[in-house]
C-alpha cells in the first residue's frame, strides 16, 4: 500500500506540474534551451562550451523531442516526469533510512514545494538535476546504511559514481550535493575508522567520477573565467537567504510578503522551533539525520563561501532549486521524532507545526498558479505566446525583435514565421546570445526592409531599432511587459 501511495503521489506531481504550466509562455531561458537542443550535435557542444551549463540536458531534450516532438507539452513533460520521479525517489530514500510510515509522512512536504514545482515544468535542467541527485543519494544510502553482498556493493558504488558524473554534465551545482555526501562519508569514516582512507570505496567512486569528468574541466575553467551568467549572480546575504526560504515555502519573496502572510510564516517558524526543542535523536537514526541535515545546509553555505570577496558572487536562486526537497524531507522526520518520544502537549504542537507548514505550502502552490513565470528580478511576466498571436505573419510583413534578447525570447513561437533581430554589431559567440552568432537575420536598421508592413517586438524600454522615415507607426499593442509596434510604408 505504501508503494502505491508513493506512486500515486508521484503521478499527481507530474499532472500538477503540467496544470501549473498551462497558460505559461516559453520564456527566454527555455527558448534558449530549445535553440541549443535543435542545433546539430557539434554546434550543441560548441554552444554549451560558451554557456553557463554543461551539455547533457540539451542532448536529452534533443533525444526526447526526436520521439515526442517539440511542442510545449512534450518539452515540459520531460521536466514534469523528472519532478514526479524525484518525489518517488525521495520516498524511497526516507523509507530506506527510517520506515514506510515516516516516508509516507514526508510525501506532502516534498510534493507541495512551490519552488520545486516552479521548475518542475520549465524547459531547463533543474528538474533533471534534482532527479539525478536524488538517485545518487538513494544509491549512497542503500550501499552505506544497508547490508549488501560484494556484488551489490560494487554495483551500487559504480552506479553512484556514474550518477555523480551525469550530474556534473547536467548542472555544475549538483556539486553541492556531492560535497554534502563527501562530508558525511568522511565524518562517518572518521568516527568508525573502517580501514585506511585510501581504500574506502566511496573515495574510489569519487575518484572514478573525477576521472570521467576530467576531460571537461578545461571548459569549466573557461566558463568560470568568463561567466555567461554575469549580471544575474549575486552574493549570499541575510536578505537573499531569507528570500530563498520564503520562496521555497510560499513562493513569495520576503519583500512581497504582506502583513498576514508574514505573520503566518512567523507563527509556523516559531511552532517548528518550539517543537524541535524536544526532539530526541536515537543512535540508530543519527547517520540518516546527519545526512539529511548536511543536504539541507551545505548548498546555501557553499554558495555563501564561494561568493565571499574577493571572489566573484555566484549565487542564483534557481541554481540550488534541486536541493529544496532535502530540508522538506528532514522536517517531518524530526517532527515525527518529537511526536514519538514526548508527551501529549508536545505531540499536538508537532502536529500543528506540520499542518502549518503544509498549509503555507498550499498557499505557495496557489500563488505559483496565479503568478506563473513572473520574473522577480526584473518584475515582468513573459507573454511570448500572446505576442505571437497578435502578429500577422505574411510575405507583406517583416517581424523584427528589437534586440538579440527578444530575438531569442520570442523565437520559440515564431518557428513558423521568419523573425529578424536588430543589432548594430555581429553577435559574439559567447553566453546566451551565442545561437544568433553569424545569423543572416540580423539587421541594423529598417532601411534594409522593403515590405509594406513592419512589426517590431520590444520590451518596455525605448526601442533600439532605428525605423526610417519611410515607415509610419500605425498602432502600438501592449501585451503585459511586451510592446508590439505596427508600422506601414507611407503612401
C-alpha positions in Angstrom: 0.0 0.0 0.0 2.8 2.4 0.8 4.4 1.9 -2.6 1.1 2.5 -4.3 0.5 5.8 -2.4 4.0 7.0 -3.2 3.4 6.1 -6.9 0.1 7.9 -7.0 1.6 11.0 -5.3 4.4 11.0 -7.9 1.9 10.8 -10.8 -0.1 13.5 -9.1 3.0 15.8 -9.0 3.5 15.1 -12.7 0.0 16.3 -13.6 0.2 19.1 -11.0 3.3 20.4 -12.8 1.6 20.3 -16.2 -1.5 22.1 -14.7 0.7 24.8 -13.3 2.4 25.1 -16.7 -0.9 25.6 -18.5 -1.1 29.1 -20.0 2.6 29.9 -19.2 4.6 31.1 -22.2 8.0 29.8 -23.0 10.4 32.4 -21.7 13.9 33.4 -22.7 15.9 30.7 -20.9 13.5 28.0 -22.2 13.6 29.3 -25.7 17.4 29.3 -25.5 17.2 25.6 -24.4 15.2 24.8 -27.5 17.5 26.6 -29.8 20.5 24.8 -28.4 18.8 21.4 -28.4 17.7 21.9 -32.1 21.3 22.6 -33.2 23.4 19.9 -34.8 25.3 17.9 -32.1 28.7 19.6 -33.0 27.1 23.0 -32.7 25.4 22.0 -29.5 28.7 21.2 -27.8 30.2 24.4 -29.1 27.3 26.4 -27.7 27.4 24.8 -24.3 31.1 25.4 -24.1 30.4 29.2 -24.0 27.3 28.9 -21.8 26.9 28.6 -18.1 25.7 24.9 -18.1 27.1 21.6 -19.5 25.6 19.7 -22.5 23.8 16.6 -21.1 20.4 18.2 -20.6 20.3 19.7 -24.1 21.3 16.3 -25.6 18.5 14.7 -23.5 15.9 17.2 -24.8 17.1 16.6 -28.4 16.6 12.9 -28.0 13.2 13.3 -26.2 11.9 15.7 -28.8 13.1 13.4 -31.5 10.5 10.9 -30.2 7.7 13.1 -28.8 8.1 16.3 -30.8 8.9 20.0 -30.0 5.5 21.0 -28.6 5.3 22.8 -25.3 3.5 19.8 -23.7 6.2 17.5 -24.9 9.1 19.7 -23.8 7.6 20.4 -20.4 6.6 16.8 -19.8 10.2 15.8 -19.6 10.8 18.1 -16.6 7.4 17.2 -15.1 8.3 13.5 -15.4 11.6 14.1 -13.6 9.8 16.1 -10.8 7.3 13.3 -10.2 10.1 10.7 -10.2 12.1 12.7 -7.7 9.2 12.6 -5.2 9.1 8.8 -5.6 12.9 8.6 -5.1 12.7 10.8 -2.0 10.1 8.4 -0.6 12.5 5.5 -1.2 15.3 7.4 0.5 13.4 8.1 3.6 11.9 4.6 3.7 15.4 3.1 3.5 16.6 5.4 6.3 13.6 5.1 8.6 10.4 3.3 7.8 7.4 3.3 5.4 5.3 5.3 7.8 7.8 8.1 8.1 8.4 8.1 4.3 4.6 8.5 3.7 4.6 11.5 6.1 7.2 13.2 4.0 5.2 13.0 0.8 3.0 16.1 1.3 6.0 18.2 2.3 8.2 17.1 -0.7 5.4 17.1 -3.3 3.9 20.5 -2.4 7.1 22.6 -2.6 6.1 25.5 -4.7 9.7 26.4 -5.6 10.4 22.9 -6.8 7.1 22.9 -8.7 8.1 26.2 -10.4 10.9 24.4 -12.1 9.1 21.1 -12.5 7.7 22.2 -15.8 10.4 24.6 -17.0 12.3 23.6 -20.2 15.6 23.7 -18.3 17.9 21.3 -16.5 16.8 21.9 -12.9 14.2 19.1 -12.5 16.6 16.6 -14.3 19.4 17.6 -11.9 17.1 17.1 -8.9 16.3 13.6 -10.1 19.9 12.7 -10.7 20.9 14.0 -7.2 18.1 12.1 -5.5 19.0 8.8 -7.3 22.6 9.2 -6.3 21.6 9.9 -2.7 19.4 6.7 -2.8 22.4 4.7 -4.1 24.5 6.2 -1.3 22.0 5.4 1.4 21.4 1.9 0.0 25.1 0.9 0.0 26.2 2.6 3.3 23.2 2.1 5.6 22.1 -1.4 4.4 23.7 -4.8 4.2 24.9 -5.8 0.8 26.7 -8.6 -0.9 30.0 -7.9 -2.6 28.4 -7.8 -6.0 25.6 -5.4 -4.8 28.2 -3.2 -3.2 30.3 -2.9 -6.4 27.2 -2.3 -8.5 25.8 0.4 -6.2 29.1 2.3 -5.9 29.5 2.1 -9.7 26.0 3.4 -10.2 26.7 6.2 -7.7 29.9 7.2 -9.5 28.2 7.3 -12.8 25.3 9.4 -11.4 27.9 11.9 -9.9 29.4 12.3 -13.4 26.0 12.6 -15.1 25.0 15.2 -12.6 28.1 17.3 -13.3 27.4 17.0 -17.1 23.8 18.2 -16.4 24.4 21.2 -14.0 27.5 22.1 -12.2 25.6 23.0 -9.0 24.9 19.3 -8.5 28.4 19.6 -6.8 26.8 21.0 -3.7 25.0 17.6 -3.2 28.3 15.7 -3.8 30.1 18.0 -1.3 27.4 17.2 1.3 27.8 13.4 0.6 31.6 13.7 0.9 31.4 15.5 4.2 29.0 12.9 5.6 31.1 10.0 4.4 34.4 11.4 5.7 32.8 12.2 9.1 31.4 8.7 9.3 34.7 7.1 8.4 36.5 9.3 11.0 34.0 8.1 13.6 34.0 4.4 12.7 37.6 4.0 11.3 36.6 1.3 8.9 40.1 0.8 7.3 42.6 3.1 5.6 41.1 6.2 4.0 42.7 5.5 0.6 40.9 2.1 0.4 37.4 3.5 1.1 35.0 2.5 -1.7 33.4 6.0 -1.6 36.7 7.6 -2.2 37.3 5.3 -5.2 33.8 6.2 -6.5 34.6 9.9 -6.3 38.0 9.3 -7.9 36.4 7.5 -10.8 33.8 10.2 -11.3 36.6 12.8 -11.3 38.5 11.0 -14.0 35.4 10.7 -16.2 34.7 14.4 -15.8 38.4 15.5 -16.2 38.2 16.0 -19.9 35.5 18.7 -19.5 37.4 20.6 -16.7 39.2 23.0 -19.1 35.8 24.0 -20.5 34.5 24.6 -16.9 37.5 26.7 -16.1 37.0 28.9 -19.2 33.3 29.3 -18.2 34.3 30.4 -14.7 36.8 32.9 -16.0 34.2 34.4 -18.4 30.9 33.6 -16.9 27.8 33.7 -19.2 25.7 34.2 -16.0 27.3 37.6 -15.2 24.7 40.1 -14.3 22.2 37.7 -12.7 24.5 36.3 -10.0 24.8 37.9 -6.5 26.4 37.3 -3.1 24.6 35.4 -0.4 23.3 38.0 2.1 20.8 37.6 5.0 18.2 39.1 2.8 18.9 36.6 0.0 18.9 33.6 2.4 15.6 34.7 3.9 14.2 35.3 0.5 15.1 31.8 -0.6 13.4 30.4 2.5 10.1 32.3 1.9 10.2 31.5 -1.8 10.7 27.8 -1.0 7.8 27.8 1.4 5.3 30.2 -0.1 6.7 31.2 -3.5 6.7 34.8 -2.2 9.8 36.9 -1.8 10.2 38.4 1.6 9.8 42.0 0.2 6.5 41.0 -1.3 5.0 39.2 1.7 2.1 41.2 3.2 1.3 41.5 6.9 -0.9 38.4 7.1 1.5 36.1 5.2 4.4 37.4 7.2 2.5 36.7 10.4 1.6 33.2 9.3 5.2 32.4 8.3 6.5 33.7 11.7 3.9 31.6 13.6 4.9 28.5 11.6 8.6 29.1 12.2 8.1 29.6 16.0 5.9 26.5 16.2 8.5 24.4 14.4 11.4 25.8 16.5 9.4 25.1 19.7 8.7 21.5 18.6 12.3 20.8 17.7 13.5 21.8 21.2 12.0 18.5 22.3 13.5 16.3 19.5 15.3 13.2 20.7 17.5 11.5 18.1 18.2 7.9 18.7 21.6 6.4 17.9 20.2 4.3 15.1 18.9 7.4 13.4 21.9 9.7 13.7 23.6 8.8 10.4 20.4 9.4 8.5 19.5 12.6 10.3 23.1 14.0 9.8 23.0 13.2 6.0 19.6 15.0 5.6 20.9 17.9 7.7 24.0 18.3 5.5 22.0 18.1 2.3 19.8 20.8 3.7 22.6 23.2 4.9 25.6 22.7 2.6 24.1 24.2 -0.6 23.5 27.6 0.9 26.7 27.5 2.9 28.6 26.5 -0.2 27.1 29.4 -2.2 27.9 31.8 0.7 31.6 30.7 0.8 32.2 30.9 -2.9 30.7 34.3 -3.1 32.7 36.0 -0.4 35.1 38.8 -1.5 37.5 38.8 -3.2 35.7 36.0 -5.1 33.0 36.9 -7.7 29.5 36.3 -6.5 27.9 33.1 -7.9 24.5 32.8 -6.2 21.4 32.3 -8.3 18.3 31.1 -6.5 17.2 28.6 -9.2 20.7 27.0 -9.3 20.0 25.3 -6.0 16.3 24.7 -6.5 17.1 21.0 -6.8 18.1 20.8 -3.1 14.9 22.2 -1.7 13.5 18.6 -1.3 16.0 17.7 1.4 15.0 20.1 4.2 11.4 19.4 3.3 12.1 15.7 3.9 14.1 16.4 7.1 11.4 18.5 8.8 8.6 15.8 9.0 11.2 13.3 10.2 12.2 15.5 13.1 8.6 16.3 13.9 7.9 12.5 13.9 10.7 12.0 16.4 9.2 14.7 18.6 5.8 13.1 18.4 7.2 9.6 19.2 9.2 10.4 22.3 7.3 13.2 24.0 4.1 13.8 25.9 0.6 14.9 24.7 1.3 18.6 24.6 4.5 18.3 22.5 2.7 15.8 20.2 -0.1 18.3 19.5 2.4 21.1 18.9 4.3 18.8 16.4 1.1 18.0 14.6 0.1 21.7 14.4 3.6 22.6 13.2 3.4 20.1 10.4 0.0 21.3 9.4 1.0 24.9 9.4 3.9 24.2 7.1 1.8 22.2 4.7 -0.8 25.0 4.7 1.8 27.5 3.8 3.0 25.2 1.0 -0.5 25.1 -0.4 -0.6 28.9 -0.3 2.6 28.7 -2.2 1.2 26.5 -4.9 -1.8 28.7 -5.3 0.5 31.7 -5.5 2.6 30.0 -8.1 -0.5 29.2 -10.2 -1.6 32.9 -10.0 1.9 34.3 -10.6 3.1 32.0 -13.3 6.6 32.5 -14.8 6.8 36.0 -13.3 10.4 37.2 -13.2 11.2 38.6 -9.8 14.5 40.0 -11.0 13.0 42.5 -13.5 9.4 42.3 -12.3 8.0 41.1 -15.7 5.8 38.3 -16.9 6.5 36.7 -20.2 3.7 36.8 -22.8 5.5 35.5 -25.8 2.6 33.3 -26.9 0.2 36.2 -26.8 2.6 38.4 -28.7 2.8 35.7 -31.5 -1.0 35.6 -31.7 -1.1 39.3 -32.2 1.3 39.4 -35.1 0.3 38.6 -38.7 2.9 36.5 -40.4 2.9 37.1 -44.2 5.2 38.0 -47.1 3.9 41.5 -46.7 5.1 41.9 -43.2 8.6 41.8 -41.7 8.8 40.9 -38.0 11.8 42.2 -36.1 12.8 41.7 -32.4 14.2 44.8 -31.0 17.4 43.2 -29.5 19.1 39.8 -29.5 17.4 39.2 -26.1 14.0 39.5 -27.6 15.2 37.6 -30.7 15.8 34.5 -28.6 12.9 35.2 -26.1 10.3 35.2 -28.9 12.0 32.6 -31.1 10.1 29.5 -30.0 6.7 30.9 -31.0 8.0 32.2 -34.3 9.3 28.9 -35.6 6.8 29.1 -38.4 7.5 32.8 -39.2 10.8 34.5 -40.1 11.8 36.5 -37.0 14.6 39.0 -37.5 16.5 40.8 -34.7 18.1 44.2 -34.5 21.8 44.5 -33.7 24.3 47.0 -35.0 27.2 44.6 -34.5 27.8 40.9 -35.0 26.6 38.9 -32.1 29.5 37.5 -30.2 29.9 33.7 -29.9 29.5 33.8 -26.1 26.8 33.3 -23.5 23.1 33.4 -24.0 23.2 35.2 -27.4 25.7 32.7 -29.0 23.0 30.9 -31.0 22.5 34.1 -33.0 26.2 34.4 -34.0 26.5 34.6 -37.7 22.8 34.7 -38.3 21.5 36.0 -41.6 18.5 37.5 -39.8 20.4 40.3 -38.1 19.5 43.8 -39.3 20.8 47.2 -38.0 18.0 49.5 -39.4 14.7 49.3 -41.3 16.4 50.7 -44.4 17.2 47.2 -45.5 13.5 46.3 -45.3 11.1 46.8 -48.2 7.9 45.0 -47.2 4.7 47.1 -46.9 4.4 46.4 -43.2 6.9 46.2 -40.4 6.3 44.8 -36.9 8.7 45.5 -34.1 8.7 43.4 -30.9 10.2 45.0 -27.8 10.1 45.3 -24.1 9.0 48.4 -22.2 12.3 50.2 -22.6 12.9 52.5 -25.5 13.3 50.7 -28.9 16.8 50.0 -30.2 15.8 49.5 -33.9 16.1 52.7 -36.0 12.9 52.9 -38.1 13.5 55.1 -41.1 11.1 57.8 -42.3 9.6 55.5 -45.0 7.5 53.9 -42.2 4.9 55.4 -40.0 3.6 54.0 -36.8 0.1 52.7 -37.2 -0.6 51.4 -33.7 1.1 50.0 -30.6 -0.2 47.0 -28.7 0.9 46.4 -25.1 0.8 42.8 -24.0 2.0 42.5 -20.5 5.5 43.9 -20.4 5.9 43.4 -24.2 5.2 46.2 -26.7 4.3 45.4 -30.4 4.7 48.3 -32.7 3.0 48.1 -36.1 4.4 50.2 -38.9 3.3 50.7 -42.6 5.0 52.3 -45.6 3.9 55.8 -46.0 1.8 56.4 -49.2 
